[in-house]
Amino acid sequence: MHGYADGVYEGAIQDLVDELGRLPGVGPKSAQRIAFHVLAADPADVRRLADALTEVKLRVQFCEICGNVAQETQCRICRDPRRLLTTICVVEEAKDVVAIERTREFRGRYHVLGGAINPIGGVGPDDLRIAQLMTRLADATVTEVILATDPNVEGEATATYLARLLVPMGLTVSRLASGLPVGGDLEYADEVTLGRAFEGRRRLSA
């Protein structure tokens, strides 16, 4: 499919519509609306948007410890001495860290896998940051791992795989409670629901 209405517009505006249409959650009509908003906007506003897009690619990296987004080699959470070293919350994506931080329920550290096990999509355990997680657990500082993968098929498969690795290590391994809607994304859970899911997390066993 080539852009909106199969290439109705000319040159630069069609190119913009096409590029916007490739973004997740942006359909053809939304792409057209955004493109014409940009066209009508003050040049200074457009420059700020362009600069922000350029800067995020130049300056944002991934934390060398947990895999969260960061502007330095380590993210602000890993740099924070007040965060508990004994508990790690495992999530699929960096955006899930933001969702959990909003609840103010969790005071430990995170580990971002970079996705979930999905054989149909060609994503296996070796494609995720599981080896890095095991390295973090090697010195026995961490005593509890909370599996906060999404409550869908891929997230459950990932949590089950990790539990089989971690429970025999003598760690307390828990999974967020079922207050989260099955088939949903952690990112979209409201703070109260996600907070209760943390409070009611269930311990997993081998």
Contacts in CASP RR format, 6 or more apart in sequence:
PFRMAT RR
TARGET T0000
AUTHOR 0000-0000-0000
METHOD contacts of the structure
MODEL  1
MHGYADGVYEGAIQDLVDELGRLPGVGPKSAQRIAFHVLAADPADVRRLA
DALTEVKLRVQFCEICGNVAQETQCRICRDPRRLLTTICVVEEAKDVVAI
ERTREFRGRYHVLGGAINPIGGVGPDDLRIAQLMTRLADATVTEVILATD
PNVEGEATATYLARLLVPMGLTVSRLASGLPVGGDLEYADEVTLGRAFEG
RRRLSA
2 18 0 8 1.000
3 14 0 8 1.000
3 17 0 8 1.000
3 18 0 8 1.000
3 21 0 8 1.000
3 28 0 8 1.000
3 31 0 8 1.000
4 14 0 8 1.000
4 17 0 8 1.000
4 18 0 8 1.000
4 21 0 8 1.000
4 28 0 8 1.000
4 29 0 8 1.000
4 31 0 8 1.000
4 32 0 8 1.000
5 28 0 8 1.000
7 14 0 8 1.000
7 17 0 8 1.000
7 18 0 8 1.000
8 14 0 8 1.000
9 17 0 8 1.000
13 35 0 8 1.000
13 36 0 8 1.000
13 39 0 8 1.000
16 35 0 8 1.000
16 38 0 8 1.000
17 28 0 8 1.000
17 31 0 8 1.000
17 32 0 8 1.000
17 35 0 8 1.000
18 31 0 8 1.000
20 26 0 8 1.000
20 30 0 8 1.000
20 31 0 8 1.000
20 34 0 8 1.000
20 35 0 8 1.000
21 27 0 8 1.000
21 28 0 8 1.000
21 30 0 8 1.000
21 31 0 8 1.000
23 31 0 8 1.000
26 34 0 8 1.000
38 46 0 8 1.000
38 49 0 8 1.000
59 71 0 8 1.000
60 69 0 8 1.000
60 70 0 8 1.000
60 71 0 8 1.000
61 69 0 8 1.000
61 70 0 8 1.000
61 71 0 8 1.000
61 72 0 8 1.000
61 73 0 8 1.000
62 68 0 8 1.000
62 69 0 8 1.000
62 70 0 8 1.000
62 94 0 8 1.000
62 112 0 8 1.000
63 69 0 8 1.000
63 70 0 8 1.000
63 73 0 8 1.000
63 74 0 8 1.000
63 75 0 8 1.000
63 78 0 8 1.000
63 112 0 8 1.000
64 73 0 8 1.000
64 74 0 8 1.000
65 74 0 8 1.000
65 75 0 8 1.000
65 78 0 8 1.000
65 109 0 8 1.000
65 136 0 8 1.000
66 75 0 8 1.000
66 77 0 8 1.000
66 78 0 8 1.000
66 109 0 8 1.000
66 110 0 8 1.000
66 111 0 8 1.000
66 112 0 8 1.000
67 75 0 8 1.000
67 94 0 8 1.000
67 111 0 8 1.000
67 112 0 8 1.000
67 114 0 8 1.000
67 129 0 8 1.000
67 132 0 8 1.000
68 75 0 8 1.000
68 77 0 8 1.000
68 78 0 8 1.000
68 94 0 8 1.000
68 97 0 8 1.000
68 110 0 8 1.000
68 112 0 8 1.000
69 75 0 8 1.000
69 94 0 8 1.000
70 76 0 8 1.000
72 79 0 8 1.000
77 83 0 8 1.000
77 97 0 8 1.000
77 101 0 8 1.000
77 109 0 8 1.000
77 110 0 8 1.000
78 109 0 8 1.000
82 107 0 8 1.000
83 107 0 8 1.000
83 108 0 8 1.000
83 109 0 8 1.000
84 107 0 8 1.000
84 108 0 8 1.000
84 109 0 8 1.000
85 108 0 8 1.000
85 109 0 8 1.000
85 141 0 8 1.000
85 142 0 8 1.000
86 108 0 8 1.000
86 141 0 8 1.000
86 142 0 8 1.000
86 143 0 8 1.000
86 144 0 8 1.000
87 106 0 8 1.000
87 107 0 8 1.000
87 108 0 8 1.000
87 109 0 8 1.000
87 142 0 8 1.000
87 143 0 8 1.000
87 144 0 8 1.000
87 145 0 8 1.000
87 146 0 8 1.000
88 108 0 8 1.000
88 109 0 8 1.000
88 110 0 8 1.000
88 111 0 8 1.000
88 133 0 8 1.000
88 136 0 8 1.000
88 137 0 8 1.000
88 142 0 8 1.000
88 144 0 8 1.000
88 145 0 8 1.000
88 146 0 8 1.000
89 100 0 8 1.000
89 106 0 8 1.000
89 108 0 8 1.000
89 109 0 8 1.000
89 110 0 8 1.000
89 111 0 8 1.000
89 145 0 8 1.000
89 146 0 8 1.000
89 148 0 8 1.000
90 110 0 8 1.000
90 111 0 8 1.000
90 113 0 8 1.000
90 133 0 8 1.000
90 145 0 8 1.000
90 146 0 8 1.000
90 147 0 8 1.000
90 148 0 8 1.000
90 149 0 8 1.000
90 162 0 8 1.000
91 97 0 8 1.000
91 100 0 8 1.000
91 110 0 8 1.000
91 111 0 8 1.000
91 112 0 8 1.000
91 113 0 8 1.000
91 148 0 8 1.000
91 149 0 8 1.000
91 186 0 8 1.000
92 112 0 8 1.000
92 113 0 8 1.000
92 114 0 8 1.000
92 115 0 8 1.000
92 116 0 8 1.000
92 149 0 8 1.000
92 150 0 8 1.000
92 155 0 8 1.000
92 158 0 8 1.000
92 186 0 8 1.000
93 112 0 8 1.000
93 113 0 8 1.000
93 114 0 8 1.000
93 115 0 8 1.000
93 187 0 8 1.000
94 112 0 8 1.000
95 187 0 8 1.000
96 112 0 8 1.000
96 148 0 8 1.000
96 150 0 8 1.000
96 186 0 8 1.000
96 187 0 8 1.000
97 110 0 8 1.000
97 112 0 8 1.000
98 187 0 8 1.000
99 186 0 8 1.000
99 187 0 8 1.000
99 188 0 8 1.000
99 189 0 8 1.000
99 194 0 8 1.000
100 106 0 8 1.000
100 110 0 8 1.000
100 148 0 8 1.000
100 186 0 8 1.000
100 194 0 8 1.000
100 198 0 8 1.000
102 191 0 8 1.000
102 194 0 8 1.000
103 191 0 8 1.000
103 194 0 8 1.000
103 195 0 8 1.000
103 198 0 8 1.000
105 194 0 8 1.000
105 195 0 8 1.000
105 198 0 8 1.000
105 199 0 8 1.000
106 146 0 8 1.000
106 198 0 8 1.000
111 129 0 8 1.000
111 132 0 8 1.000
111 133 0 8 1.000
111 136 0 8 1.000
112 129 0 8 1.000
113 128 0 8 1.000
113 129 0 8 1.000
113 130 0 8 1.000
113 133 0 8 1.000
113 149 0 8 1.000
113 158 0 8 1.000
114 128 0 8 1.000
114 129 0 8 1.000
115 123 0 8 1.000
115 128 0 8 1.000
115 158 0 8 1.000
116 123 0 8 1.000
116 128 0 8 1.000
116 149 0 8 1.000
116 150 0 8 1.000
116 154 0 8 1.000
116 155 0 8 1.000
116 157 0 8 1.000
116 158 0 8 1.000
117 123 0 8 1.000
117 124 0 8 1.000
117 125 0 8 1.000
117 128 0 8 1.000
117 154 0 8 1.000
117 155 0 8 1.000
117 157 0 8 1.000
117 158 0 8 1.000
117 161 0 8 1.000
118 124 0 8 1.000
118 154 0 8 1.000
118 157 0 8 1.000
125 161 0 8 1.000
128 158 0 8 1.000
130 162 0 8 1.000
130 165 0 8 1.000
133 162 0 8 1.000
134 165 0 8 1.000
136 142 0 8 1.000
137 145 0 8 1.000
137 166 0 8 1.000
137 169 0 8 1.000
137 171 0 8 1.000
142 171 0 8 1.000
143 171 0 8 1.000
143 172 0 8 1.000
144 171 0 8 1.000
144 172 0 8 1.000
144 173 0 8 1.000
144 174 0 8 1.000
145 162 0 8 1.000
145 166 0 8 1.000
145 171 0 8 1.000
145 172 0 8 1.000
145 173 0 8 1.000
145 174 0 8 1.000
146 174 0 8 1.000
146 175 0 8 1.000
146 176 0 8 1.000
146 198 0 8 1.000
146 201 0 8 1.000
147 158 0 8 1.000
147 159 0 8 1.000
147 162 0 8 1.000
147 163 0 8 1.000
147 173 0 8 1.000
147 174 0 8 1.000
147 175 0 8 1.000
147 176 0 8 1.000
147 204 0 8 1.000
148 176 0 8 1.000
148 186 0 8 1.000
149 155 0 8 1.000
149 156 0 8 1.000
149 158 0 8 1.000
149 159 0 8 1.000
149 186 0 8 1.000
150 183 0 8 1.000
150 184 0 8 1.000
150 185 0 8 1.000
150 186 0 8 1.000
151 176 0 8 1.000
151 178 0 8 1.000
151 180 0 8 1.000
151 181 0 8 1.000
151 182 0 8 1.000
151 183 0 8 1.000
151 184 0 8 1.000
151 186 0 8 1.000
152 182 0 8 1.000
152 183 0 8 1.000
152 184 0 8 1.000
152 185 0 8 1.000
153 183 0 8 1.000
159 175 0 8 1.000
159 204 0 8 1.000
162 173 0 8 1.000
163 173 0 8 1.000
163 175 0 8 1.000
163 204 0 8 1.000
163 206 0 8 1.000
164 206 0 8 1.000
166 173 0 8 1.000
167 173 0 8 1.000
167 204 0 8 1.000
167 205 0 8 1.000
167 206 0 8 1.000
168 206 0 8 1.000
172 203 0 8 1.000
173 203 0 8 1.000
173 204 0 8 1.000
174 201 0 8 1.000
174 202 0 8 1.000
174 203 0 8 1.000
174 204 0 8 1.000
175 201 0 8 1.000
175 202 0 8 1.000
175 204 0 8 1.000
176 194 0 8 1.000
176 197 0 8 1.000
176 198 0 8 1.000
176 200 0 8 1.000
176 201 0 8 1.000
177 196 0 8 1.000
177 197 0 8 1.000
177 198 0 8 1.000
177 199 0 8 1.000
177 200 0 8 1.000
177 201 0 8 1.000
177 202 0 8 1.000
178 197 0 8 1.000
179 193 0 8 1.000
179 196 0 8 1.000
179 197 0 8 1.000
180 186 0 8 1.000
180 189 0 8 1.000
180 193 0 8 1.000
180 194 0 8 1.000
180 197 0 8 1.000
181 189 0 8 1.000
186 194 0 8 1.000
189 197 0 8 1.000
END
